[in-house]
Amino acid sequence: MPPGPDFLAADRHNSVVVDASGVAFEMRGLTADFPWPVVRSVHYRSGPDEKVLMVAVVHVDGRVFECVVDAKRREKLQEWFAELAAVLGHYRPMG
């Protein structure tokens, strides 16, 4: 089976990766990995200034983990939204 799509958003301090293994956050050197079997859902939105990507993972036990990545420009944030939607749709189809 060919590998699926990947998503990466990163700034100087934080990053979000979504791929076949699940979701990974890196925040100032600390890493949190969420394999797909422990992910209940993934949510994302822009920050108040529409220049940051906020991604939240809801764990199967109900805990919520969030990572914020600075896009610097609204255009970059919109690119990330489109890419993230496609990758999440591949691994977590609705229905």
Backbone as a ProteinNet text record, in pm:
[ID]
protein_1_A
[PRIMARY]
MPPGPDFLAADRHNSVVVDASGVAFEMRGLTADFPWPVVRSVHYRSGPDEKVLMVAVVHVDGRVFECVVDAKRREKLQEWFAELAAVLGHYRPMG
[TERTIARY]
85.7	0	90	66.5	151.4	129.5	232.8	215.6	114.7	43.6	-55.6	7.5	-74.6	-23.9	22.7	110	160.3	125.9	114.8	96.6	201.2	263	358.5	336.5	318.2	316.3	418.9	508	613	649.5	687.9	746.8	877.1	930.7	1059.7	1054.2	936.7	927.4	837.3	736.9	635.6	612.5	560.7	522.9	410.2	336.1	229.6	256.5	255.7	271.6	152.2	92.3	-15	26.3	30.4	68.5	3.8	49.5	-11.6	-6.5	90.3	102.6	13.6	-27.8	-113	-77.7	-86.7	-61.5	53.5	144.4	254.8	266	284.7	308.9	451.1	519.4	643.8	628.2	649.7	633	757.8	837.7	960.6	1047	1065	1152.5	1086.3	963.8	890.9	799.7	798.7	720.3	607	491.3	375.8	325.2	322.5	276.2	140.3	50.1	-84	-111.8	-86.1	-117.3	-268.6	-308.1	-450.2	-541.5	-502	-594.2	-630.6	-550.5	-583.2	-645.5	-666.8	-723	-873.5	-950.4	-1095.5	-1129.8	-1066.9	-1091.7	-979.4	-972.6	-875.4	-953	-925.7	-993	-887.5	-921.5	-827.1	-902.8	-836.5	-894.5	-782.4	-817.3	-718.4	-723.4	-614.4	-611.5	-684.8	-696.4	-770.9	-719.8	-589.7	-536.1	-533.2	-585	-590.6	-452.7	-351.3	-215.9	-153	-228.6	-177.5	-274	-216.8	-293.5	-301.2	-421.5	-443.1	-500.4	-427	-469.5	-489.8	-602.2	-632.1	-658.6	-601.7	-627.8	-711.5	-823.9	-904.3	-869.2	-811.2	-769	-893.7	-884.8	-1000.6	-1048.1	-960.5	-1002.5	-1062.7	-1075.5	-1140	-1045.6	-918.4	-823.3	-802.4	-774.7	-752.6	-610.9	-539.8	-404	-403.7	-335	-336.7	-196	-175.4	-49.9	-83.3	-4.9	-25.1	100.2	80.3	191.5	167.5	268.4	260	280	177.6	186	250.5	257.1	310.7	222.4	160.9	76.1	-57.2	-161.9	-293.9	-294.2	-220	-215.8	-157.4	-54	7.4	-89.7	-160.5	-259.5	-366.4	-412.4	-513.5	-459.1	-331.2	-267.8	-268.2	-230.2	-227.4	-366.1	-469.3	-605.9	-642	-613.8	-647.5	-570.9	-441.5	-359.4	-404.8	-428.3	-468.1	-603.2	-696.8	-828.8	-815	-732.3	-714.5	-649	-547.7	-477	-566.4	-635	-726	-840	-888.6	-992.6	-944.6	-816.9	-759.4	-755.1	-709.8	-691.9	-814.1	-898	-1015	-1139.5	-1178	-1296.2	-1420.3	-1503.6	-1627.1	-1722.6	-1802.8	-1902.7	-1852.2
-118.3	0	124.3	217.7	337.3	425.1	497.6	585.4	695.9	737.7	842.7	979.4	1082.6	1219.9	1258	1355.3	1408.2	1556.6	1605.1	1747.8	1791.6	1906.5	1964.7	2114.8	2165.5	2310.2	2334.5	2430	2454.3	2601.8	2644.3	2776.4	2756	2861.4	2850.7	2762.6	2750.1	2679.7	2556.3	2554.8	2449.3	2388	2264.6	2202	2102.5	2080.5	1981.2	1894.4	1762.5	1667.4	1572.9	1549.9	1451.4	1359.1	1228.4	1132.2	997.9	893.2	761.1	708.1	752.6	700.9	775.2	896.9	973.6	1120.9	1183.2	1326.2	1343.6	1433.9	1463	1613.6	1654.9	1794.9	1805.9	1913.4	1948.4	2091.1	2110.8	2242.4	2275.1	2365.9	2409.1	2292.6	2195.4	2082.5	1961.3	1974.1	1861	1801.9	1670.1	1602.9	1522.8	1528	1447.2	1375.7	1243.3	1162.7	1102.6	1108	1053.6	958.1	828.1	731.4	729.3	701.8	706.6	628.4	510.6	438	513.2	612.2	686.8	823.1	854	983.7	970.5	1040	1042.8	1138	1257.2	1354.5	1457.4	1528.8	1636.7	1759.9	1871.3	1997.5	2102.8	2196.3	2304.5	2431.5	2543	2674.7	2776.8	2897.6	3005.1	3071.7	3137.4	3216.3	3347.4	3428.1	3554.2	3648.9	3647.4	3738.5	3677	3554.5	3481.6	3459.5	3450.8	3422.6	3304.3	3238.2	3119.2	3002.5	2884	2760.8	2696.8	2669.4	2602.5	2464.2	2360.4	2222.7	2154.8	2087.8	2015.4	1869.2	1781.6	1638.1	1601.7	1535.7	1483.3	1335.5	1300.1	1162.8	1078.7	947.6	861.2	867.1	906	917.2	1054.1	1141.1	1270.9	1387.6	1360.9	1470.8	1542.6	1672.1	1753.7	1809.9	1796.3	1848.6	1946.1	2058.4	2161.6	2209.9	2242.5	2301	2420.7	2527	2649.1	2674.9	2696.8	2723.2	2857.4	2941.2	3074.3	3064.3	3103.8	3101.6	3228.7	3332.8	3464.5	3541.5	3472.7	3539.6	3465.4	3541	3478.5	3382.5	3417.5	3332	3195	3192.8	3066.2	2985.8	3052.4	2983.5	2918.4	2989.1	2932.5	2811	2815.7	2698.5	2581.1	2607.9	2501.2	2443.5	2528.1	2478.6	2379.5	2415.7	2329.3	2197.5	2205.6	2084.2	1994.9	2055.8	1979.3	1911.9	1982.6	1923.5	1800.2	1807.9	1695.2	1576.2	1602.1	1493	1429	1510.2	1454.9	1376.3	1426.9	1355.8	1220.9	1209.3	1082.5	979.9	1024.3	930.9	915.6	1019.2	1017.2	1058.1	978.3	1017.1	1024.9	1122	1140	1026	989.2	886.7	756.5
0	0	0	-90	-95.6	27.2	68.2	183.5	152.8	255	238.3	247.1	238.4	243.1	383.6	389.5	516.4	524.4	646.6	670.9	771.8	745.2	838.5	843.7	964.8	989.3	1098.7	1075.7	1174.8	1180.1	1301	1318.1	1395.9	1451.6	1521	1644.6	1706.3	1833.8	1833.1	1747.3	1751.9	1614.6	1615.1	1488.5	1509.1	1401.1	1395.6	1274	1294.6	1185.2	1189.1	1072.7	1060.1	946.2	975	872.3	901.9	835.8	849.8	992.2	1071.3	1208.4	1306.8	1275	1364.9	1363.1	1479.6	1494.4	1593.4	1562.7	1653.9	1671	1795.6	1828.4	1881.1	1843.3	1909.8	1957.5	2086.3	2147	2227.4	2172	2239.3	2283.4	2191.9	2218	2281.6	2327.4	2384.2	2277.4	2266.7	2163.7	2226.1	2164.1	2204.3	2079.5	2084.4	1971.7	2004.3	1906.2	1922.3	1806.3	1825.3	1718.9	1693.2	1570.1	1534.1	1629.3	1681.1	1770.2	1899.1	1940.8	2063.8	2034.7	1907.1	1868.5	1847.5	1930.8	1911.1	1797.2	1799	1692.9	1689.3	1577.1	1558.7	1513.8	1579.7	1547	1517.7	1432.3	1404.2	1370.8	1398.9	1370.1	1369.3	1331.6	1335.7	1472.2	1506.7	1629.1	1607	1710.5	1701.7	1592.5	1565.1	1463.4	1323.8	1311.2	1183.7	1123.8	1208.4	1160.4	1232.3	1319.8	1385.6	1365	1352.2	1339.7	1477.5	1521.8	1649.8	1619.7	1661.5	1637.2	1771.9	1787.2	1910.4	1878.4	1959.8	1952.2	2074	2050.3	2159.7	2171.9	2285.8	2315.3	2341.9	2322.8	2347.5	2492.4	2585.5	2725.2	2758.3	2655.9	2674.5	2696.4	2723	2740.2	2606.3	2615.1	2495.6	2500.5	2389.8	2376.9	2261.1	2278.9	2174.9	2143.2	2017	1972.1	1883.3	1897.2	1819.3	1736.5	1606.3	1515.2	1446	1447.1	1386.1	1235.7	1159.4	1013.8	958.9	1038.4	1002.2	904.4	808.5	708.6	696.9	672.4	654.9	536	430.7	311.3	345.3	426.9	467.3	551	640.7	723.3	636	532.7	443.4	368.2	328.1	264.8	362.2	487.8	588	609.8	614.8	632.1	520.8	396.7	283.7	289.9	318.7	326.7	442	557.2	675	653.9	593.4	566.8	477.8	374.6	282.7	353	433.7	502	607.5	686.4	785.7	717.9	605.6	530.6	482	451.7	405.5	520.6	637.6	748.9	838	842.2	929.2	851	750.4	671.9	760.2	729.6	805.8	772.6	872.9	849.5	882.3
[MASK]
+++++++++++++++++++++++++++++++++++++++++++++++++++++++++++++++++++++++++++++++++++++++++++++++

